[in-house]
Structure formats: structure tokens, C-alpha cells
Amino acid sequence: MNNQALPFLVHETDISGRLVQLTDVAQDIASRRTLPIPVQGLLAEAVAIAGAMRSLLQFQGKLIIQAKGKGPVSMLVAQATPDGGLRATANVDEKRLKAYGKIPSFYALLGEGYVAFSLDRGSDFELTQGIVELQKEGLAASLQHYFDQSDQISLRLISAAKFRDTGWVSGAIAIQRLPLIGGEGATDSAASGQTYGERTGAKIGHEEIAKDMWDEVLTLFNTTKASELTDPNLSGQQLLYRLFHEQGVRVAEPEGLTRFCVCDKERFVIALQSLNEADLSEVFTDGQASSTCEFCGTTYTASREELASFARSAI
């Protein structure tokens, strides 16, 4: 029931959504490196957000969230791939962080700055990117602030992370309304308008009906609690029923989510081969060069002999 993105549609509306619940995947990603507890929480929450947004936007490429600020956490990056892969990393000044106490706020951690989300379909396509100032309320609020300014899509996002007995648990829920398209209502807009009008007694046009539907669903969506998103004993179906049982909600097949990374020793050796001899002399210590992946924390080592052997095998 966990480590998945659960697609759903609010019945007879143009409103679709994704509910992400992460248990051991959140813990795995957050604890891969030796980072302070508050920063681990940021990573766990960020990958839940990335998973929900990539799935909801139905984007066939990699979604990248990158936040930069003037606080002790100068950079935060989370990525989600089309096949459900998640990863995240952060740069942190631990000496500065200690001055903020045990549980610093999101804005204390990152400070003044911006967040960018990018949609990357590969080198053959132009990168799509949106940038907005960081909001004090958190990463989800910052990203939502971007969509609040968009004329093309209405999107709302709520997220949370919590450290429990078994480690980090995180969750995110996102809903969107695409004007006149998407969801069940797009295929039967007249029927959805009539149903809503009969229930409310409204005699208004489709656009106004769609907006009223959105406002009604949004009121219910905003009742989502952080404790619900991070409760490993509460299934996605149960939470969605709590939120939208009055409207009716239809759940689709869940999409599995896992931790991924692209690092390996071959990449490390290839990077070494790109260096000139002067740079190699600085990298090698006692005949060994090493590098630690900033995402997963795996350390790779190589000797001069391995470097030469790899070069010969590539010929």
C-alpha cells in the first residue's frame, strides 16, 4: 500500500489528482548520507512532492525540483523519473544549522531564494522550466505559488514528512483542474454540469459550474492533515474516501515508486580519464582516487592501474 503514486479522479468533474505515500523509500533516500535530521526531513518530503507532480502532470521525462537559498541549506534537489525512480540531495552548512536549534523551520533552513522545477525529456528536446521565489510556508507552498500565477493550469499541493519508529515517512497529495479538458467531466461536460446544477440549484454556464466544482473540491482537499499523509496505517484509498466521499472518487492502478541513482564505477573512471595529468596528480592520493555520490552516498575508488586497464579495454 506504500511507496506508490495513486491516481484518482473526483467523480463527474475535470479534477484529477495523485496521492503519494512513501515509507522505506523515504527512509532510504533521507538516510543515504550523514545529514542532520531536519535536512533528512526535507529530502523525504521533496521526493514525495516530485513523485506526485511528475505523475500528475503525466510528463514523459524526468522532473527536477531545485531550491537554492541563503540559509544553511544552500541547495536542495529532488528528481523523479517516468518509471517511478526517486532521488534527492542537499548541500548544508552544518555549523550554521546548529545555530537554529533542533527543529528549524523550512525558511530557516533555506532562507531567501528561489525554487525551480524542470521537465527534462532528454537532449533532443528543449528544457521546460518554471522559477518562483521560496515561500516561508514550505516547498509545496513555493511550488503552488508558481501555479497560482499560471493561466493554463490550476494545481494545489500539500505535503509532509515525519520521523517515526521505523524511520522517515513522507507523503504528498496534488490535484489539478485543466479548463474544459481532462478528467471524467471532459468526456461528458453537459452531464457533469447538469448533475452539479441539480445538486446546488445553480443555473449557470459550464465555466462557472467548473469553477464552483473546483472551489468545492478544493475546500475538501484543504482539510488534508500532515498526520494523514504520514500515517503508514492509513491506505491511500482510505484517505481519498475521507476527503471526497461526498463527491465520489475513482481510483486507478497505483504507480510504484523506488529509489534510483545513476552513479557507478564506470562513470567515475570515465570522469578520471577526462582529466589531464596535472589534475590527476591532485586527485590521486597514495595511488588511489575516490569519489562519493552526492545523491546516494556510495563511494567509488580507482587505482592508476585500473585507470590504465580501463583505457586499454576501451580501445
N, C-alpha and C positions, 0 to 999 in steps of 0.2 A: 504493500500500500504506500510505501515511501520511495524517495528518490525518483520522482516522476513529475512530469508536467501533465496535468489533467485538463483537456479541452472541454469547454462547456458552452452551451447556448441558453440564454434566457428565453423561455418559450414565447413565441409569437412577437418577437422583437428583432431589431437589427443589431443586437448586442451579443457579442461573443466574449469569451474570456479564457484565461489559463490560471490554474492553481498549481503552484509548485510546492512540494514538501520534500525536504532533504534531511536525512538523519546521518547515517555513517558517511555518506558522500560529503556532507558539510563538515563533519569532523575530520575526515581525511584531508580535505583541501585546507582547512583552517590550521591544522597542526603539522603540516608538512615541514614547515620551517619553524625555528625557535623565535617566535614573535610574541610580544606582550599580549595578554588576554584580550584587552579592548580591540587590538588590531585583528586578532583572530576572528572576533565577532564581526568586524567589518567585512572580512573576506567571506565568511559564511553567508552573510546577508547579501553581499554583492553577487555571488554566483546564483543565488535563488532569483534575484531580480533579472540577471542576464538570461537565465533559463526561461523565465516567464515571458520576457519581452521577445526573445528570438522566436519562441514557439507561437506567440500570439500574432506577431507581425508576419508569420508564415514566410519568412525570408530564407531563401535557399543559399545561404552563405554563412559566414561567421559574424556574430555580433560582438562588438568590443565596447566595453564601458571603461573610460579612463577619466579619473578625477585627479586634479592637481590643485594643491593648496599651499598656504604659507604656514600651516601648522606643523606639528611633529611628524605627521604622516604627509609627506610631500607628494606621494603618488599612490594611487590605488588603481589596479587594473583587473577586470574580470572579463572572461571570454566564454562564449557558448557557440558550439558548432551544430550543424544541421542534424547530425546523428546523436545529439544529446550529450556531447562532451562538455565538461565544465572545468575551468581552472581560474586561479586568481593569484595575485601577488601584491605586495605593498613595500614601499620604501619608508622607513621610520627612523627618526632620531630618538633613541630610547632615553637619552639624558634629558631632552626637552620634555618628553612624555611624562617622566616621573613627577614633574612639577604640577601636573594637572590632577593628581590624586588617583584613586583606584578606579573610578568609573567616570572618565571624562565623556562629555557629550560628543556627538558627531562633529559639530562645528569646532569644538576644542581640538579634536584630533586633526582635522584637515584645515580649518581656518578659512580665510578668504581665498577664493579661487574659482575654478570652473569644472564642469563635468562635460565630457564629450562622449557621444555614442556613435559608433561607426558600423556600417553594414558593408562587409567586405566579401565580394563574390569572386575574388581572385584577381590576378594581374591583368586579365583580359577585359576587366570592367572598371569603370570609374568608381572610386570610393564614395559612398553616400555618408554624410556626417552631419550631426546636429550638435551645437555647443550652447551651453547655458551656464549662468552663474550658480555656484553652490548655494543651496538654501540651508538655513540653520536647522530645519526640521529633519534633515537626513538625505541619504542618497536617493531614495524613492521619491521624496518630495522635490528634489532637484530635477530629476528626470521628468516628473509630471509637470513641473513648471514649464519645461520646453513644449510639451504637448498642449498645455493651456494656451500657448501663443500660436498654435497651428490652426489653420483654417481647413486642413484636409482630414484630420482625424481627431476624434475625442477619445482620450485614453486616461484611465485612472489606475493608480498603482499603490499597493500597500505591502510592506514587507517587515520582517522581524527576524531576529536571531537570539537564541538563548542557550546558555551553557547548562546542561543537565547532567545527571549522574553518569550517563553513557557518553557524554561529550557534547559537542555543538549540534544544535538542531536549528534549521532555518526554514523560512517559508516566504512565499510571495504570491499575491493574487492580483491579477490585472484584468481589466475589462476595456473594451473599445466599442465605439459606435462609428461605423462608416456611413455617412449620409447617403441614404437611398440604395445602399448595396450591402452585401454581407448578411450572414445570419439567416434565420428562418424567414424573417419578415421580407427579405428581398425577393423571395420567390412567390410571396402571396401578400403583397403590401396592402391590398384592399381588404383582405380578410383580417389581417392584424389590426388595421385601423378600425374596422368595424367592431372587433372584439374589445379593443380598448375603449372605444367610444361608448359602447353599450355599458361597459363596467363603470365608466366615470360619468356618463351622461353628457359627454362633450360633443359638440357639433363644430368641429374644426378641421382644417386641411391636414394632409398627410404629414407635412413637415412639422407642424405644430404638435400633432399626435406623436411623432417620433421623438420630438424634444421632451414632451411630457413623459413618455415612456422612459427615456434616458434619465430624467430627473428622479423618477420614481425608483428605478433600479439603483441609481447612484445613492439614494438615501439608505437603501438596504445595504449596499456594498460598504458604505462608510461605517457600518456597525461592526465590521470585522475587527476582532481583537488580536493583538500580538500573541496573546496566550493561546488562541485558537490556531494560529499559523504555526506555532512551535510545539503543539501537543502531539507527540508521536502516537498517542492512543486515539486520536480523532482522525478518521479517514477523510479523504477529500470529498467523497460523496456525502458524508455526514455534515461536513461544514457547508457545502453548497446547498444542501437541503435546509439547513438552519437559516441561511441567508435569503434564499429565493423560493422557498416552498409556496409562498402565496402566488408568485408569478408562474411558477413551474420552471424547472431547469432540466435540460437534457445533456447528459454526459457522454463524451465519446471515448474511444480507446486511449488509455494513457500512453504517454511517451516516456520511455526510460531515460534516466539521467545518470551519468557516471563521471568520475574524474578522468581527465586526459592530460597528456603532456606530449610535446613533440621533440623533447630532448633525447639524445642518445650519444654514445661514444663516437660514432662515425661523424656526426655533425661537429663534435668537439675537435676531432683530429683534422677535419677539413678546414675548420677555422684556424687551427695552428698552421696549416700549410699555406695559408694566405699571408702569413707574417714574414717579414724579411729577417735576416739573421740577427740583426741588432735587437729587434723586438723579441725574437725567440730567446735570446740570451737573458733578457729580463724576465721572461715568463718561466723558464726552467730553473728550478732550484734543486741542487743535488741530483740532477739528471731526471727530474720529474716535473711535469706541468700538471696543474689541476684546475678544475672549474666546477662551480656549484650552480645548478639551475635555480634561477630566482623564482620559478613557479613551484616546482615540486621538491626542491631541496636535495636532489640527487647529485653526488659529487663524482666527477669523472677524472681519471688520471691517465697520463700517457708518458712514455719514455721517449728518448731520442730514437731508440731502436724501433719502437712501434711506429713512430712517425715516418721513419725511412722505409720500413716494411710496407706500410700502407701506401706510400708513394710508388713503390715498385709494383705493387699489385694492381694499381690503377692504370699502369702503362699498357 
